[in-house]
Amino acid sequence: MMDPEPYHSIISSRTLSMATRAYYVQSKIFHIPDQFGFFSPGPPPRQEFEVERVIGLLVLLSIIGTMEVVALLVSLLTGNFEWEFVRVCLGFNCIPVEFFWALACYGPRRDPDYDWGSWEVRDK
C-alpha cells in the first residue's frame, strides 16, 4: 500500500554531484541513450537513488569477485584448475548487472510521473 502523504527527503550535495558527473560521462562521453543508461537527468531524488543503486551494484560485484578470486586461487594451489570454473564465474558476474540494468530501464521509478515528494539539497 502506498503512503498517502508525500515524504520529504534530504539529498546530499556530494551524491548529487556524483550523479551529475556520472550522467555526463554516460551521455556525453559514452553516448548511451537515456532509456538504456543507469543514470538520468531526472529530479535530484531520482539521481540520488540511481547513484546509491550503482554503488550497491559495485559493492555486490566486489564481494562476488573476492569470493571468486579466493576460489580460483585455491583451485590453482591444489592443482584442480579448470576453465569451466572461469566461464561460470563470468556468467555469475553478469546476473547482477543484468538485474540492476533491467531495474534501471524498466523499474517503477523510471516513470516520469513518479512522485518523489519534496526534497532539499544539503549535507546530512
N, CA, C and O atoms as a GROMACS GRO file, in nm:
protein
  496
    1MET      N    1   0.083  -0.118   0.000
    1MET     CA    2   0.000   0.000   0.000
    1MET      C    3   0.088   0.125   0.000
    1MET      O    4   0.187   0.132   0.073
    2MET      N    5   0.053   0.220  -0.081
    2MET     CA    6   0.131   0.342  -0.094
    2MET      C    7   0.102   0.437   0.023
    2MET      O    8  -0.009   0.441   0.075
    3ASP      N    9   0.203   0.510   0.062
    3ASP     CA   10   0.187   0.609   0.167
    3ASP      C   11   0.113   0.729   0.109
    3ASP      O   12   0.159   0.786   0.009
    4PRO      N   13   0.000   0.771   0.168
    4PRO     CA   14  -0.077   0.880   0.108
    4PRO      C   15  -0.008   1.016   0.119
    4PRO      O   16  -0.035   1.105   0.039
    5GLU      N   17   0.080   1.033   0.218
    5GLU     CA   18   0.149   1.160   0.234
    5GLU      C   19   0.283   1.155   0.162
    5GLU      O   20   0.359   1.060   0.179
    6PRO      N   21   0.313   1.258   0.082
    6PRO     CA   22   0.446   1.261   0.021
    6PRO      C   23   0.551   1.283   0.130
    6PRO      O   24   0.525   1.349   0.230
    7TYR      N   25   0.667   1.230   0.108
    7TYR     CA   26   0.772   1.240   0.207
    7TYR      C   27   0.870   1.349   0.169
    7TYR      O   28   0.874   1.394   0.054
    8HIS      N   29   0.949   1.391   0.264
    8HIS     CA   30   1.049   1.494   0.243
    8HIS      C   31   1.186   1.429   0.253
    8HIS      O   32   1.218   1.367   0.355
    9SER      N   33   1.267   1.441   0.151
    9SER     CA   34   1.399   1.380   0.154
    9SER      C   35   1.506   1.488   0.148
    9SER      O   36   1.490   1.591   0.084
   10ILE      N   37   1.615   1.460   0.218
   10ILE     CA   38   1.730   1.550   0.218
   10ILE      C   39   1.837   1.484   0.134
   10ILE      O   40   1.878   1.370   0.160
   11ILE      N   41   1.882   1.554   0.033
   11ILE     CA   42   1.976   1.499  -0.064
   11ILE      C   43   2.114   1.556  -0.038
   11ILE      O   44   2.131   1.677  -0.022
   12SER      N   45   2.212   1.470  -0.033
   12SER     CA   46   2.350   1.511  -0.012
   12SER      C   47   2.401   1.580  -0.138
   12SER      O   48   2.382   1.531  -0.249
   13SER      N   49   2.467   1.693  -0.120
   13SER     CA   50   2.522   1.763  -0.235
   13SER      C   51   2.634   1.682  -0.300
   13SER      O   52   2.654   1.690  -0.422
   14ARG      N   53   2.705   1.603  -0.221
   14ARG     CA   54   2.811   1.518  -0.275
   14ARG      C   55   2.753   1.409  -0.365
   14ARG      O   56   2.805   1.382  -0.473
   15THR      N   57   2.645   1.345  -0.320
   15THR     CA   58   2.581   1.241  -0.400
   15THR      C   59   2.522   1.301  -0.528
   15THR      O   60   2.529   1.240  -0.634
   16LEU      N   61   2.465   1.419  -0.516
   16LEU     CA   62   2.408   1.485  -0.634
   16LEU      C   63   2.515   1.522  -0.735
   16LEU      O   64   2.493   1.510  -0.856
   17SER      N   65   2.632   1.566  -0.689
   17SER     CA   66   2.740   1.598  -0.782
   17SER      C   67   2.794   1.470  -0.848
   17SER      O   68   2.833   1.473  -0.965
   18MET      N   69   2.797   1.359  -0.773
   18MET     CA   70   2.837   1.231  -0.833
   18MET      C   71   2.739   1.190  -0.942
   18MET      O   72   2.779   1.143  -1.048
   19ALA      N   73   2.609   1.208  -0.916
   19ALA     CA   74   2.506   1.171  -1.013
   19ALA      C   75   2.516   1.257  -1.138
   19ALA      O   76   2.504   1.206  -1.250
   20THR      N   77   2.539   1.386  -1.120
   20THR     CA   78   2.551   1.477  -1.234
   20THR      C   79   2.672   1.439  -1.320
   20THR      O   80   2.663   1.436  -1.442
   21ARG      N   81   2.783   1.411  -1.254
   21ARG     CA   82   2.904   1.373  -1.328
   21ARG      C   83   2.887   1.238  -1.398
   21ARG      O   84   2.929   1.221  -1.512
   22ALA      N   85   2.824   1.143  -1.330
   22ALA     CA   86   2.802   1.011  -1.390
   22ALA      C   87   2.710   1.021  -1.511
   22ALA      O   88   2.732   0.954  -1.612
   23TYR      N   89   2.608   1.105  -1.502
   23TYR     CA   90   2.519   1.123  -1.617
   23TYR      C   91   2.594   1.188  -1.733
   23TYR      O   92   2.573   1.151  -1.848
   24TYR      N   93   2.680   1.284  -1.704
   24TYR     CA   94   2.759   1.348  -1.809
   24TYR      C   95   2.848   1.246  -1.880
   24TYR      O   96   2.854   1.243  -2.003
   25VAL      N   97   2.917   1.163  -1.802
   25VAL     CA   98   3.005   1.061  -1.861
   25VAL      C   99   2.923   0.963  -1.944
   25VAL      O  100   2.964   0.926  -2.054
   26GLN      N  101   2.810   0.921  -1.891
   26GLN     CA  102   2.725   0.824  -1.962
   26GLN      C  103   2.672   0.880  -2.093
   26GLN      O  104   2.675   0.812  -2.196
   27SER      N  105   2.624   1.004  -2.091
   27SER     CA  106   2.556   1.058  -2.209
   27SER      C  107   2.650   1.127  -2.307
   27SER      O  108   2.633   1.112  -2.428
   28LYS      N  109   2.749   1.200  -2.259
   28LYS     CA  110   2.836   1.278  -2.349
   28LYS      C  111   2.960   1.202  -2.393
   28LYS      O  112   3.004   1.218  -2.507
   29ILE      N  113   3.017   1.122  -2.306
   29ILE     CA  114   3.141   1.051  -2.341
   29ILE      C  115   3.111   0.916  -2.404
   29ILE      O  116   3.166   0.882  -2.508
   30PHE      N  117   3.023   0.836  -2.338
   30PHE     CA  118   2.990   0.704  -2.391
   30PHE      C  119   2.873   0.705  -2.488
   30PHE      O  120   2.848   0.605  -2.556
   31HIS      N  121   2.800   0.816  -2.497
   31HIS     CA  122   2.685   0.832  -2.589
   31HIS      C  123   2.580   0.723  -2.569
   31HIS      O  124   2.526   0.670  -2.666
   32ILE      N  125   2.550   0.690  -2.444
   32ILE     CA  126   2.446   0.592  -2.412
   32ILE      C  127   2.313   0.667  -2.404
   32ILE      O  128   2.304   0.765  -2.330
   33PRO      N  129   2.211   0.624  -2.476
   33PRO     CA  130   2.080   0.692  -2.468
   33PRO      C  131   2.023   0.684  -2.326
   33PRO      O  132   2.050   0.589  -2.252
   34ASP      N  133   1.944   0.784  -2.289
   34ASP     CA  134   1.889   0.791  -2.153
   34ASP      C  135   1.807   0.668  -2.117
   34ASP      O  136   1.810   0.624  -2.002
   35GLN      N  137   1.733   0.613  -2.212
   35GLN     CA  138   1.647   0.500  -2.179
   35GLN      C  139   1.726   0.372  -2.152
   35GLN      O  140   1.670   0.276  -2.098
   36PHE      N  141   1.854   0.367  -2.187
   36PHE     CA  142   1.934   0.247  -2.165
   36PHE      C  143   2.043   0.264  -2.059
   36PHE      O  144   2.118   0.171  -2.033
   37GLY      N  145   2.053   0.381  -2.000
   37GLY     CA  146   2.160   0.407  -1.905
   37GLY      C  147   2.119   0.386  -1.760
   37GLY      O  148   2.000   0.376  -1.728
   38PHE      N  149   2.218   0.380  -1.674
   38PHE     CA  150   2.194   0.369  -1.530
   38PHE      C  151   2.154   0.503  -1.470
   38PHE      O  152   2.089   0.506  -1.366
   39PHE      N  153   2.194   0.613  -1.533
   39PHE     CA  154   2.170   0.746  -1.477
   39PHE      C  155   2.078   0.826  -1.568
   39PHE      O  156   2.071   0.803  -1.688
   40SER      N  157   2.006   0.921  -1.507
   40SER     CA  158   1.911   1.002  -1.582
   40SER      C  159   1.927   1.149  -1.545
   40SER      O  160   1.987   1.181  -1.442
   41PRO      N  161   1.874   1.238  -1.629
   41PRO     CA  162   1.878   1.380  -1.594
   41PRO      C  163   1.760   1.420  -1.506
   41PRO      O  164   1.732   1.539  -1.491
   42GLY      N  165   1.691   1.325  -1.449
   42GLY     CA  166   1.567   1.347  -1.375
   42GLY      C  167   1.584   1.432  -1.250
   42GLY      O  168   1.688   1.495  -1.231
   43PRO      N  169   1.483   1.435  -1.166
   43PRO     CA  170   1.488   1.515  -1.044
   43PRO      C  171   1.597   1.465  -0.949
   43PRO      O  172   1.632   1.347  -0.953
   44PRO      N  173   1.650   1.552  -0.865
   44PRO     CA  174   1.759   1.512  -0.775
   44PRO      C  175   1.731   1.390  -0.688
   44PRO      O  176   1.824   1.311  -0.668
   45PRO      N  177   1.610   1.368  -0.635
   45PRO     CA  178   1.591   1.244  -0.558
   45PRO      C  179   1.611   1.118  -0.643
   45PRO      O  180   1.662   1.017  -0.595
   46ARG      N  181   1.571   1.126  -0.768
   46ARG     CA  182   1.591   1.012  -0.858
   46ARG      C  183   1.739   0.991  -0.886
   46ARG      O  184   1.786   0.877  -0.889
   47GLN      N  185   1.812   1.100  -0.908
   47GLN     CA  186   1.954   1.088  -0.934
   47GLN      C  187   2.027   1.029  -0.813
   47GLN      O  188   2.118   0.947  -0.829
   48GLU      N  189   1.988   1.070  -0.693
   48GLU     CA  190   2.050   1.015  -0.573
   48GLU      C  191   2.019   0.865  -0.561
   48GLU      O  192   2.106   0.786  -0.526
   49PHE      N  193   1.896   0.827  -0.591
   49PHE     CA  194   1.858   0.686  -0.588
   49PHE      C  195   1.942   0.605  -0.686
   49PHE      O  196   1.986   0.494  -0.655
   50GLU      N  197   1.964   0.660  -0.806
   50GLU     CA  198   2.041   0.587  -0.907
   50GLU      C  199   2.186   0.571  -0.865
   50GLU      O  200   2.246   0.465  -0.887
   51VAL      N  201   2.245   0.674  -0.805
   51VAL     CA  202   2.383   0.663  -0.758
   51VAL      C  203   2.394   0.557  -0.649
   51VAL      O  204   2.487   0.477  -0.649
   52GLU      N  205   2.300   0.557  -0.556
   52GLU     CA  206   2.302   0.457  -0.449
   52GLU      C  207   2.285   0.316  -0.504
   52GLU      O  208   2.345   0.221  -0.452
   53ARG      N  209   2.204   0.301  -0.607
   53ARG     CA  210   2.184   0.169  -0.668
   53ARG      C  211   2.312   0.122  -0.737
   53ARG      O  212   2.348   0.005  -0.725
   54VAL      N  213   2.381   0.210  -0.808
   54VAL     CA  214   2.505   0.171  -0.876
   54VAL      C  215   2.615   0.140  -0.774
   54VAL      O  216   2.693   0.047  -0.793
   55ILE      N  217   2.621   0.216  -0.666
   55ILE     CA  218   2.719   0.186  -0.560
   55ILE      C  219   2.689   0.049  -0.500
   55ILE      O  220   2.782  -0.028  -0.472
   56GLY      N  221   2.562   0.018  -0.479
   56GLY     CA  222   2.525  -0.114  -0.429
   56GLY      C  223   2.566  -0.225  -0.524
   56GLY      O  224   2.612  -0.331  -0.481
   57LEU      N  225   2.550  -0.200  -0.654
   57LEU     CA  226   2.592  -0.299  -0.755
   57LEU      C  227   2.743  -0.320  -0.749
   57LEU      O  228   2.790  -0.433  -0.757
   58LEU      N  229   2.819  -0.212  -0.736
   58LEU     CA  230   2.964  -0.224  -0.730
   58LEU      C  231   3.009  -0.299  -0.604
   58LEU      O  232   3.103  -0.378  -0.610
   59VAL      N  233   2.944  -0.274  -0.492
   59VAL     CA  234   2.976  -0.346  -0.369
   59VAL      C  235   2.946  -0.495  -0.386
   59VAL      O  236   3.027  -0.580  -0.349
   60LEU      N  237   2.830  -0.526  -0.443
   60LEU     CA  238   2.792  -0.666  -0.466
   60LEU      C  239   2.892  -0.735  -0.558
   60LEU      O  240   2.934  -0.848  -0.531
   61LEU      N  241   2.932  -0.668  -0.666
   61LEU     CA  242   3.028  -0.728  -0.759
   61LEU      C  243   3.165  -0.745  -0.694
   61LEU      O  244   3.236  -0.841  -0.724
   62SER      N  245   3.204  -0.653  -0.607
   62SER     CA  246   3.334  -0.669  -0.540
   62SER      C  247   3.332  -0.786  -0.442
   62SER      O  248   3.433  -0.857  -0.429
   63ILE      N  249   3.220  -0.809  -0.374
   63ILE     CA  250   3.210  -0.924  -0.284
   63ILE      C  251   3.212  -1.054  -0.364
   63ILE      O  252   3.285  -1.147  -0.328
   64ILE      N  253   3.134  -1.060  -0.471
   64ILE     CA  254   3.133  -1.180  -0.555
   64ILE      C  255   3.271  -1.203  -0.616
   64ILE      O  256   3.319  -1.316  -0.619
   65GLY      N  257   3.334  -1.097  -0.664
   65GLY     CA  258   3.467  -1.109  -0.723
   65GLY      C  259   3.571  -1.158  -0.625
   65GLY      O  260   3.658  -1.238  -0.661
   66THR      N  261   3.564  -1.112  -0.501
   66THR     CA  262   3.658  -1.158  -0.399
   66THR      C  263   3.641  -1.307  -0.372
   66THR      O  264   3.739  -1.380  -0.361
   67MET      N  265   3.517  -1.352  -0.362
   67MET     CA  266   3.493  -1.495  -0.341
   67MET      C  267   3.543  -1.577  -0.460
   67MET      O  268   3.597  -1.686  -0.442
   68GLU      N  269   3.525  -1.525  -0.580
   68GLU     CA  270   3.571  -1.598  -0.699
   68GLU      C  271   3.723  -1.604  -0.704
   68GLU      O  272   3.779  -1.707  -0.742
   69VAL      N  273   3.790  -1.495  -0.668
   69VAL     CA  274   3.937  -1.495  -0.669
   69VAL      C  275   3.990  -1.594  -0.566
   69VAL      O  276   4.085  -1.667  -0.594
   70VAL      N  277   3.931  -1.597  -0.448
   70VAL     CA  278   3.974  -1.693  -0.345
   70VAL      C  279   3.954  -1.836  -0.395
   70VAL      O  280   4.043  -1.920  -0.380
   71ALA      N  281   3.839  -1.864  -0.454
   71ALA     CA  282   3.813  -1.999  -0.506
   71ALA      C  283   3.910  -2.033  -0.620
   71ALA      O  284   3.956  -2.146  -0.630
   72LEU      N  285   3.940  -1.935  -0.704
   72LEU     CA  286   4.033  -1.958  -0.814
   72LEU      C  287   4.174  -1.985  -0.762
   72LEU      O  288   4.242  -2.074  -0.812
   73LEU      N  289   4.217  -1.909  -0.661
   73LEU     CA  290   4.350  -1.932  -0.604
   73LEU      C  291   4.359  -2.068  -0.537
   73LEU      O  292   4.461  -2.137  -0.549
   74VAL      N  293   4.255  -2.108  -0.466
   74VAL     CA  294   4.254  -2.241  -0.403
   74VAL      C  295   4.262  -2.350  -0.510
   74VAL      O  296   4.334  -2.448  -0.494
   75SER      N  297   4.187  -2.332  -0.619
   75SER     CA  298   4.191  -2.433  -0.726
   75SER      C  299   4.327  -2.437  -0.794
   75SER      O  300   4.372  -2.544  -0.836
   76LEU      N  301   4.393  -2.323  -0.806
   76LEU     CA  302   4.527  -2.321  -0.866
   76LEU      C  303   4.629  -2.388  -0.773
   76LEU      O  304   4.716  -2.462  -0.819
   77LEU      N  305   4.618  -2.360  -0.645
   77LEU     CA  306   4.714  -2.417  -0.549
   77LEU      C  307   4.697  -2.566  -0.530
   77LEU      O  308   4.794  -2.637  -0.502
   78THR      N  309   4.575  -2.616  -0.544
   78THR     CA  310   4.552  -2.760  -0.528
   78THR      C  311   4.569  -2.836  -0.659
   78THR      O  312   4.565  -2.959  -0.660
   79GLY      N  313   4.587  -2.764  -0.768
   79GLY     CA  314   4.606  -2.829  -0.898
   79GLY      C  315   4.478  -2.874  -0.964
   79GLY      O  316   4.483  -2.958  -1.054
   80ASN      N  317   4.365  -2.821  -0.924
   80ASN     CA  318   4.235  -2.859  -0.982
   80ASN      C  319   4.177  -2.750  -1.070
   80ASN      O  320   4.055  -2.740  -1.084
   81PHE      N  321   4.262  -2.668  -1.131
   81PHE     CA  322   4.213  -2.556  -1.212
   81PHE      C  323   4.145  -2.607  -1.339
   81PHE      O  324   4.197  -2.695  -1.408
   82GLU      N  325   4.028  -2.550  -1.368
   82GLU     CA  326   3.957  -2.580  -1.492
   82GLU      C  327   3.899  -2.451  -1.548
   82GLU      O  328   3.852  -2.365  -1.474
   83TRP      N  329   3.902  -2.439  -1.680
   83TRP     CA  330   3.849  -2.319  -1.746
   83TRP      C  331   3.698  -2.309  -1.731
   83TRP      O  332   3.642  -2.199  -1.739
   84GLU      N  333   3.632  -2.420  -1.710
   84GLU     CA  334   3.487  -2.416  -1.692
   84GLU      C  335   3.449  -2.331  -1.571
   84GLU      O  336   3.347  -2.262  -1.571
   85PHE      N  337   3.532  -2.336  -1.468
   85PHE     CA  338   3.509  -2.254  -1.349
   85PHE      C  339   3.515  -2.105  -1.383
   85PHE      O  340   3.434  -2.026  -1.333
   86VAL      N  341   3.609  -2.067  -1.467
   86VAL     CA  342   3.622  -1.926  -1.508
   86VAL      C  343   3.498  -1.884  -1.586
   86VAL      O  344   3.446  -1.774  -1.565
   87ARG      N  345   3.450  -1.968  -1.675
   87ARG     CA  346   3.328  -1.936  -1.751
   87ARG      C  347   3.207  -1.920  -1.659
   87ARG      O  348   3.125  -1.830  -1.679
   88VAL      N  349   3.195  -2.006  -1.560
   88VAL     CA  350   3.084  -1.996  -1.465
   88VAL      C  351   3.094  -1.866  -1.385
   88VAL      O  352   2.993  -1.800  -1.361
   89CYS      N  353   3.215  -1.830  -1.344
   89CYS     CA  354   3.233  -1.704  -1.269
   89CYS      C  355   3.193  -1.584  -1.353
   89CYS      O  356   3.127  -1.493  -1.303
   90LEU      N  357   3.232  -1.582  -1.479
   90LEU     CA  358   3.194  -1.470  -1.566
   90LEU      C  359   3.042  -1.463  -1.584
   90LEU      O  360   2.984  -1.355  -1.584
   91GLY      N  361   2.980  -1.578  -1.598
   91GLY     CA  362   2.834  -1.580  -1.608
   91GLY      C  363   2.768  -1.534  -1.480
   91GLY      O  364   2.665  -1.466  -1.484
   92PHE      N  365   2.827  -1.571  -1.367
   92PHE     CA  366   2.773  -1.529  -1.237
   92PHE      C  367   2.781  -1.378  -1.220
   92PHE      O  368   2.692  -1.318  -1.160
   93ASN      N  369   2.886  -1.316  -1.273
   93ASN     CA  370   2.901  -1.171  -1.263
   93ASN      C  371   2.802  -1.098  -1.352
   93ASN      O  372   2.767  -0.983  -1.323
   94CYS      N  373   2.756  -1.160  -1.457
   94CYS     CA  374   2.661  -1.095  -1.548
   94CYS      C  375   2.520  -1.087  -1.489
   94CYS      O  376   2.445  -0.996  -1.523
   95ILE      N  377   2.484  -1.180  -1.403
   95ILE     CA  378   2.347  -1.184  -1.350
   95ILE      C  379   2.311  -1.058  -1.271
   95ILE      O  380   2.207  -0.999  -1.300
   96PRO      N  381   2.391  -1.013  -1.172
   96PRO     CA  382   2.352  -0.891  -1.101
   96PRO      C  383   2.351  -0.768  -1.190
   96PRO      O  384   2.266  -0.680  -1.174
   97VAL      N  385   2.446  -0.761  -1.285
   97VAL     CA  386   2.449  -0.645  -1.375
   97VAL      C  387   2.322  -0.640  -1.459
   97VAL      O  388   2.261  -0.533  -1.473
   98GLU      N  389   2.281  -0.753  -1.514
   98GLU     CA  390   2.158  -0.756  -1.594
   98GLU      C  391   2.036  -0.724  -1.509
   98GLU      O  392   1.946  -0.653  -1.556
   99PHE      N  393   2.031  -0.773  -1.386
   99PHE     CA  394   1.918  -0.745  -1.298
   99PHE      C  395   1.908  -0.596  -1.266
   99PHE      O  396   1.800  -0.537  -1.276
  100PHE      N  397   2.020  -0.536  -1.227
  100PHE     CA  398   2.019  -0.393  -1.195
  100PHE      C  399   1.990  -0.309  -1.318
  100PHE      O  400   1.921  -0.208  -1.309
  101TRP      N  401   2.041  -0.350  -1.434
  101TRP     CA  402   2.014  -0.276  -1.557
  101TRP      C  403   1.866  -0.284  -1.593
  101TRP      O  404   1.808  -0.184  -1.636
  102ALA      N  405   1.805  -0.400  -1.576
  102ALA     CA  406   1.661  -0.414  -1.603
  102ALA      C  407   1.580  -0.325  -1.508
  102ALA      O  408   1.483  -0.263  -1.550
  103LEU      N  409   1.620  -0.319  -1.381
  103LEU     CA  410   1.551  -0.229  -1.288
  103LEU      C  411   1.570  -0.083  -1.327
  103LEU      O  412   1.478  -0.002  -1.315
  104ALA      N  413   1.689  -0.051  -1.375
  104ALA     CA  414   1.715   0.088  -1.414
  104ALA      C  415   1.632   0.128  -1.536
  104ALA      O  416   1.586   0.241  -1.545
  105CYS      N  417   1.613   0.035  -1.629
  105CYS     CA  418   1.540   0.067  -1.752
  105CYS      C  419   1.389   0.055  -1.738
  105CYS      O  420   1.315   0.134  -1.796
  106TYR      N  421   1.343  -0.042  -1.661
  106TYR     CA  422   1.200  -0.072  -1.660
  106TYR      C  423   1.136  -0.063  -1.522
  106TYR      O  424   1.019  -0.098  -1.507
  107GLY      N  425   1.209  -0.017  -1.421
  107GLY     CA  426   1.154  -0.008  -1.286
  107GLY      C  427   1.048   0.100  -1.273
  107GLY      O  428   1.038   0.187  -1.359
  108PRO      N  429   0.969   0.095  -1.167
  108PRO     CA  430   0.861   0.192  -1.149
  108PRO      C  431   0.912   0.335  -1.128
  108PRO      O  432   0.840   0.430  -1.157
  109ARG      N  433   1.033   0.350  -1.079
  109ARG     CA  434   1.086   0.485  -1.057
  109ARG      C  435   1.131   0.552  -1.187
  109ARG      O  436   1.167   0.669  -1.186
  110ARG      N  437   1.128   0.480  -1.297
  110ARG     CA  438   1.163   0.536  -1.428
  110ARG      C  439   1.045   0.615  -1.486
  110ARG      O  440   1.063   0.690  -1.581
  111ASP      N  441   0.927   0.597  -1.430
  111ASP     CA  442   0.807   0.665  -1.477
  111ASP      C  443   0.823   0.816  -1.457
  111ASP      O  444   0.856   0.860  -1.347
  112PRO      N  445   0.800   0.898  -1.562
  112PRO     CA  446   0.814   1.043  -1.546
  112PRO      C  447   0.715   1.103  -1.447
  112PRO      O  448   0.738   1.212  -1.394
  113ASP      N  449   0.603   1.034  -1.420
  113ASP     CA  450   0.503   1.085  -1.327
  113ASP      C  451   0.523   1.033  -1.184
  113ASP      O  452   0.437   1.054  -1.099
  114TYR      N  453   0.633   0.966  -1.158
  114TYR     CA  454   0.659   0.913  -1.024
  114TYR      C  455   0.672   1.029  -0.926
  114TYR      O  456   0.741   1.127  -0.954
  115ASP      N  457   0.608   1.018  -0.811
  115ASP     CA  458   0.609   1.124  -0.710
  115ASP      C  459   0.728   1.104  -0.617
  115ASP      O  460   0.730   1.010  -0.537
  116TRP      N  461   0.826   1.192  -0.626
  116TRP     CA  462   0.944   1.184  -0.542
  116TRP      C  463   0.926   1.261  -0.412
  116TRP      O  464   1.015   1.261  -0.327
  117GLY      N  465   0.812   1.325  -0.394
  117GLY     CA  466   0.788   1.402  -0.273
  117GLY      C  467   0.867   1.532  -0.274
  117GLY      O  468   0.921   1.572  -0.377
  118SER      N  469   0.874   1.596  -0.160
  118SER     CA  470   0.952   1.720  -0.151
  118SER      C  471   1.096   1.685  -0.115
  118SER      O  472   1.123   1.580  -0.057
  119TRP      N  473   1.186   1.774  -0.149
  119TRP     CA  474   1.327   1.746  -0.125
  119TRP      C  475   1.403   1.877  -0.110
  119TRP      O  476   1.356   1.983  -0.151
  120GLU      N  477   1.520   1.867  -0.052
  120GLU     CA  478   1.612   1.979  -0.043
  120GLU      C  479   1.754   1.925  -0.048
  120GLU      O  480   1.780   1.812  -0.006
  121VAL      N  481   1.845   2.006  -0.099
  121VAL     CA  482   1.984   1.965  -0.112
  121VAL      C  483   2.063   2.027   0.003
  121VAL      O  484   2.067   2.149   0.018
  122ARG      N  485   2.124   1.942   0.082
  122ARG     CA  486   2.216   1.986   0.187
  122ARG      C  487   2.291   1.863   0.236
  122ARG      O  488   2.249   1.749   0.214
  123ASP      N  489   2.402   1.887   0.300
  123ASP     CA  490   2.480   1.775   0.354
  123ASP      C  491   2.415   1.724   0.480
  123ASP      O  492   2.370   1.800   0.566
  124LYS      N  493   2.410   1.592   0.489
  124LYS     CA  494   2.340   1.527   0.601
  124LYS      C  495   2.420   1.535   0.728
  124LYS      O  496   2.375   1.486   0.832
   0.00000   0.00000   0.00000
